[in-house]
Amino acid sequence: MEYRDCVFAGVGKRQFTLSEDNVSVRKGRENVTLPLKDLESEYRTVRRRVSLVFLLGCIGLVVGLAFLVYGLVFDSEDIAELRSHPEQAEALLRRQVTVQVDSERPVTGVVTTMRPADDVRHVVNGELQVVHQEPQLEINSTFYPLREVIHAKADRTQVFAQAAVWGALGLLILCSSWRKVEYAVFRNTTGIDAIAIARAGPDTSRFDPFVDELSRRIVQAKDDEGGCVN
């Protein structure tokens, strides 16, 4: 007779195999066999929370909260970094920026289009000169060079998405681990807990028949050995 239990992200999958003389417990590659005559037929029922899973859920919520706080605090892009890498200027499209030309009043608006950096050729005094133009950003129907940007509102979409994913994952794990799992615990003849069978996993519907059959066979094994059964 076999029974399988599995507590979500907890003790893992285990398979119990019951024979006439012993019970084996397999977890992964590990396989432990216990003689039935060394167990007590009376078992106790306990309900436990999977503390490791609960801890993982708390960690997920903390990480999600950290991303949320970071997203709220992280309000502006590093303008110096953008200026040193003008090829990244396309990241400012459809973002709110503030530009300032000389001593004029700063202008704030959304970048609608962008002219990429280009080399422009001019003839000055009969000589051909090449002028490198940095990216031009269109704000309120006016083009401004990238160097005149003094503030760019950060794109916090990814940060908030990470906060939502981690927060939802942590909450899901907490909800899954908040319920208590019922275990049937059998002791050995020295009074030490030897086997704990969980009412969880693919064979949950067969939990009671398996536990009752295990108890019955322990009694039978003790009778066959001439032991005393309480």
N, C-alpha and C positions, 0 to 999 in steps of 0.2 A: 504494500500500500504506500502511495506517495502523496506528498503535499508540498506545495511551493508557496513561499511568502515573499513579499518584496515591499519594504517601506521606502517611499519616495526619497531618493538621495540620502537614505539613512544607512541601515545595516546592510543594504544590498540584497541581491537575490540569493535565497537559500532553498535547497531541496532536501526534504526529509523523506527517507526511505525506511519503512517499517517492515521488519521480518518477524519470524517467530521468536528469535532469540536476542535480537539487537535492533537498534535504530541508528542510522547513519545520517549525518548532516553534511551536505556538500555546499560549499560557497566558493565559486570560482574553481580553482584547481585544488583547493583544500577539501579533504574528506575525513571526517572524524566519526568513528564508530563506537557506540557505547552499548555495553551489555544491558539488557532490560532488567536483569536481576539486581543490578547495581543502582536502580532508580526507585524512587518512591512512587506508588500509584496515585497518591493524593497530590493534586496540583493546586496552585493558587492562581487567581486571575488578577492581573495588574493592568493599569492603564498608564502609558508613558507618552510624553511628548518627545519628538526627535530633536534634541537640543542642537545638534550640528546643523540641521536644516533651518531651524529658527535663527541661528547665528548668521547663516548665509543670507537669509532674507533681510536681516538687519543691515548687513554689509551692503546689499543692493540698494536699500533705501538711503543709506548714508551717501553712497556714491551718486545716486540720483540727485540728492539734495545738494551735494557739492557742485555738480554740473549746473544746477539751477542757480545757485548763488554766484558761481563764476559767470554765467550768462548775464545776470543782472548787473554785476560789477564791471564786466568787460564791455565797455560801451563804445570804445573807439579803436580804430586800427592804428598800427604803428606807421605813421606817415613817413618817417625816415626810412623805414624798411621798404615802403612802396617806391620812394624816390630812388633808392639804390637798385631797385629791380623794376624798371618801368614796364617790363613785359607783363607784369602782374596787374597793370592798370585796368585790364578788362574786368577784374574782380569788382571794380567800383560801379559797373553798370547797374542802373536801377537802385542805386544806394544814395542815401542822403549825405552830401558833403558840404563843407564850407570852404570858400576860397577868399583870398584877400589879395588885391592888386595894389602894391605900394602902400600908400597911407589911406586908401579908400576904405569905405565901410565894408566889412565882410559880407559876402553874399552866400546864402544857404539855399540849396535846392537839390533836386534829384538828377542824377546823371542819366540823360536820355540816350545819348549816342557818344561815340568816342572815335577820334581819328588816331590811328596808330602812329608810332614814331616813324619818321621818314627822312630821307636826305633830299633837301631841296637845292637845286643848282641856280645860282644867280651870276649875272655878268656885271661886275663892278669895275669901272675904268678899263674896260676892254679885257678884264681877266675873269676867268670862270672860277667862281668860288662855290664850295659845297657847304651848306649849313645844315647841321643835324637838328631836326625839330623833335622835341619830345612829344609824347601823346597829348592830344587835345581833348578835353572833356566838355561836352555841351551841357550847360546848366542854365535854365531859364532862357533858352534860345541864344545863348552866348557861349563861345568856345573859350576855355581857359586852359593854359598849360598845366601839366601835372605839378610843377614846382610851386604853383600858387595855392595848392590845396593845403589848408592848415588843420582840417579836421574831417574825418570820415567816420560815419556811424558804422559800428561793427555789424557784420552779418552773423547773428546769433542763432540762425536756424539750426545748424548742426549741433550746437551746444544744447539748445532746448530739446532737440530730438533725442540726444543722448540722455538728458535728464529724464525724459518721458520713458524711454526704454528701460533704463536702470530702475527707475522708480516703480514701473509696472511689474518688472521682473521680481523685484524685492517684495512687493505687495503680494504677488501671486505665490511666491515661496512661503511667505508668512501665513497666508490663508491655508496653504496646503499642510503646513506643519503645525498649525494651531490646534488642530483636532488631535485628541489623544488616541493612540493605537492600543488595542487590547492584546495582551499576551497571556498565554497559558504557560506558567513556569513550573517545571518539574525539578525537584531536588534529587541529589543522590543520597545514598544511605548515610553519608557523613553530614548531611544537612546543608550542603553547598548547592546553589543553583547550577544545574547542569544543562538544561535545555529551556529555551524561551521561544515559543511558537507564536508568531504574530497573526492576528486576524486581518491580514492585508495581502494583496497580491492577486494573482490569477485564480487561485483555488480557494478564495474566501468562503464560498458557499459550502466547501467541504471541511471547514475548520472544525466545527463541532464533532462530526463523525470521526475525523482523524484523531482528535484529542481523546475522545471517548475510547476509541479502539486502542490507542497507545496505553491508556490507563488499564484497559482490560488485559492487554497482553503482558503488561508488567506484573499484574496479579497472577496470570497464568505461569509466567516464567518463575516467579517465586514459589508457586505451588509445585512446579516440576523440580525445583531445587530443594524442596522440603523446607523452605523458609517460612517465617511467620508473617502473616499478612494481617495488618490492622484493619 
